[in-house]
């Protein structure tokens, strides 16, 4: 009888892949809005969808962080050498920080720019937690864009590392999350 390898709990796997889907959608919506003229309902809908994908990421990150810091990850088999374990831990911490910071920066940008975040399919806006301030909005938006650009690289590195583990190292890093 074959023994099964340790995997992440179903809840952690669902959160991981759910956040991944929301990241793809946030990217598609923000890049896709460029296909529509400024001031059109379609462009506004793409921006609203981007906001809500970000809010979904933030909402999913709360239980993900609780699980990540309360339950140890299943061991990688074969074990990672120390020179790979530390960068892997650092990359995950950076991903977690960006997955929280990026939606918060997006919300701050929208609020300080005086933009409404509408409940889907309604004209009801979430209450703004910051007063409009055009100068501050531009500064926060610049940070949001900078972090977003860096985030693409960090996510790409995460995906490449998973593929390296699966196809080169042939360990169970990727299988633990599927």
C-alpha positions as CSV (number, residue, x, y, z in Angstrom):
1,X,0.0,0.0,0.0
2,X,1.4,3.4,-1.1
3,X,1.6,6.1,1.5
4,X,0.3,9.5,0.5
5,X,2.6,12.5,0.6
6,X,1.7,15.4,2.9
7,X,-0.3,18.2,1.3
8,X,-1.7,21.5,2.4
9,X,-5.1,21.4,3.9
10,X,-8.0,21.8,1.4
11,X,-8.8,25.2,2.8
12,X,-5.2,26.5,2.2
13,X,-5.2,25.0,-1.3
14,X,-8.5,26.7,-2.1
15,X,-7.3,30.0,-0.7
16,X,-4.0,29.8,-2.7
17,X,-5.7,29.1,-6.0
18,X,-8.6,31.5,-5.3
19,X,-6.2,34.3,-4.8
20,X,-4.3,33.3,-7.9
21,X,-7.5,33.5,-9.9
22,X,-8.3,36.9,-8.4
23,X,-4.8,38.1,-9.3
24,X,-5.3,37.1,-12.9
25,X,-8.7,38.8,-13.0
26,X,-7.3,42.0,-11.4
27,X,-4.6,42.1,-14.1
28,X,-7.1,41.4,-16.9
29,X,-9.5,44.1,-15.7
30,X,-6.9,46.9,-15.2
31,X,-5.2,46.1,-18.5
32,X,-8.5,45.5,-20.3
33,X,-9.9,48.9,-19.4
34,X,-7.4,50.4,-21.9
35,X,-9.6,48.9,-24.7
36,X,-12.3,51.4,-23.8
37,X,-12.4,55.2,-24.1
38,X,-12.1,57.4,-21.0
39,X,-15.5,58.2,-19.5
40,X,-17.3,55.2,-21.0
41,X,-19.4,52.9,-18.9
42,X,-17.4,50.0,-20.1
43,X,-14.1,51.5,-18.9
44,X,-15.7,52.3,-15.5
45,X,-17.0,48.7,-15.2
46,X,-13.5,47.4,-15.8
47,X,-12.1,49.7,-13.1
48,X,-14.9,48.6,-10.7
49,X,-14.1,44.9,-11.5
50,X,-10.4,45.6,-10.8
51,X,-11.3,47.2,-7.4
52,X,-13.5,44.2,-6.5
53,X,-10.9,41.6,-7.5
54,X,-8.4,43.5,-5.2
55,X,-11.0,43.6,-2.4
56,X,-11.5,39.8,-2.9
57,X,-7.8,39.2,-2.6
58,X,-7.6,41.2,0.6
59,X,-10.6,39.3,2.0
60,X,-9.1,35.9,1.1
61,X,-5.7,36.9,2.5
62,X,-7.1,37.3,6.1
63,X,-7.9,33.6,6.5
64,X,-4.9,32.6,4.5
65,X,-2.5,34.5,6.8
66,X,-4.2,33.0,9.9
67,X,-3.8,29.5,8.5
68,X,-0.2,30.1,7.3
69,X,1.0,31.4,10.6
70,X,-1.0,29.0,12.8
71,X,-0.3,25.7,11.0
72,X,3.0,24.6,9.7
73,X,3.4,23.9,6.0
74,X,3.8,20.2,5.1
75,X,7.5,19.2,4.7
76,X,9.0,19.2,1.3
77,X,10.2,15.8,0.2
78,X,13.1,15.6,-0.4
79,X,14.0,18.4,2.1
80,X,15.3,21.6,0.7
81,X,19.0,22.5,1.2
82,X,19.4,25.5,3.5
83,X,20.5,27.8,0.7
84,X,17.0,27.3,-0.9
85,X,14.9,27.2,2.2
86,X,15.7,30.8,3.3
87,X,15.0,32.4,-0.1
88,X,11.8,30.3,-0.3
89,X,10.6,31.6,3.1
90,X,11.6,35.2,2.1
91,X,9.7,35.0,-1.2
92,X,6.6,33.8,0.6
93,X,6.7,36.6,3.1
94,X,7.2,39.1,0.3
95,X,4.2,37.6,-1.6
96,X,2.1,37.8,1.6
97,X,3.1,41.4,2.2
98,X,2.3,42.4,-1.4
99,X,-1.0,40.6,-1.4
100,X,-2.1,42.7,1.5
101,X,-0.4,46.0,0.7
102,X,-1.5,46.2,-3.0
103,X,-5.3,46.1,-2.4
104,X,-4.9,48.5,0.6
105,X,-3.0,50.9,-1.6
106,X,-5.6,50.5,-4.3
107,X,-8.4,51.3,-1.9
108,X,-6.4,54.3,-0.6
109,X,-5.9,55.5,-4.2
110,X,-9.6,55.3,-5.0
111,X,-10.7,57.0,-1.9
112,X,-8.2,59.9,-2.0
113,X,-9.0,60.3,-5.7
114,X,-12.7,60.7,-4.8
115,X,-13.6,57.6,-6.8
116,X,-16.6,55.5,-5.6
117,X,-16.2,51.8,-5.1
118,X,-19.7,50.6,-6.0
119,X,-21.3,47.4,-4.7
120,X,-21.6,45.2,-7.8
121,X,-24.7,45.8,-10.0
122,X,-25.8,48.7,-7.8
123,X,-25.1,52.4,-7.5
124,X,-24.4,52.0,-3.8
125,X,-20.8,53.0,-2.9
126,X,-18.7,51.7,-0.1
127,X,-18.0,54.4,2.5
128,X,-14.7,56.1,1.8
129,X,-12.4,55.9,4.8
130,X,-10.1,58.7,3.5
131,X,-10.9,62.2,2.4
132,X,-10.3,63.2,-1.2
133,X,-6.8,64.7,-1.6
134,X,-5.6,64.9,-5.2
135,X,-1.9,65.2,-4.4
136,X,-2.0,62.3,-2.0
137,X,-4.0,60.3,-4.5
138,X,-1.2,60.7,-7.1
139,X,1.5,59.7,-4.6
140,X,-0.4,56.6,-3.4
141,X,-1.2,55.7,-7.0
142,X,2.5,55.9,-8.0
143,X,3.3,53.5,-5.1
144,X,0.4,51.2,-6.1
145,X,1.8,51.1,-9.7
146,X,5.4,50.6,-8.6
147,X,4.4,47.8,-6.2
148,X,2.2,46.3,-8.9
149,X,5.1,46.2,-11.4
150,X,7.4,44.6,-8.8
151,X,4.6,42.2,-7.9
152,X,4.4,40.8,-11.4
153,X,8.1,39.9,-11.1
154,X,7.6,38.3,-7.6
155,X,4.6,36.3,-8.8
156,X,6.6,35.2,-11.9
157,X,9.5,34.1,-9.7
158,X,7.1,32.2,-7.5
159,X,5.7,30.4,-10.5
160,X,9.2,29.7,-11.9
161,X,10.3,28.3,-8.5
162,X,7.3,26.0,-8.4
163,X,8.1,24.7,-11.9
164,X,11.8,24.3,-11.0
165,X,10.8,22.2,-8.0
166,X,8.5,20.1,-10.0
167,X,10.5,19.5,-13.2
168,X,14.2,20.0,-12.1
169,X,14.3,19.1,-8.4
170,X,11.5,16.7,-8.8
171,X,10.3,17.2,-5.3
172,X,6.7,17.5,-4.1
173,X,6.6,21.3,-3.6
174,X,4.0,21.8,-6.3
175,X,2.0,18.6,-5.6
176,X,1.5,19.7,-2.0
177,X,-0.6,22.7,-3.3
178,X,-2.6,20.7,-5.9
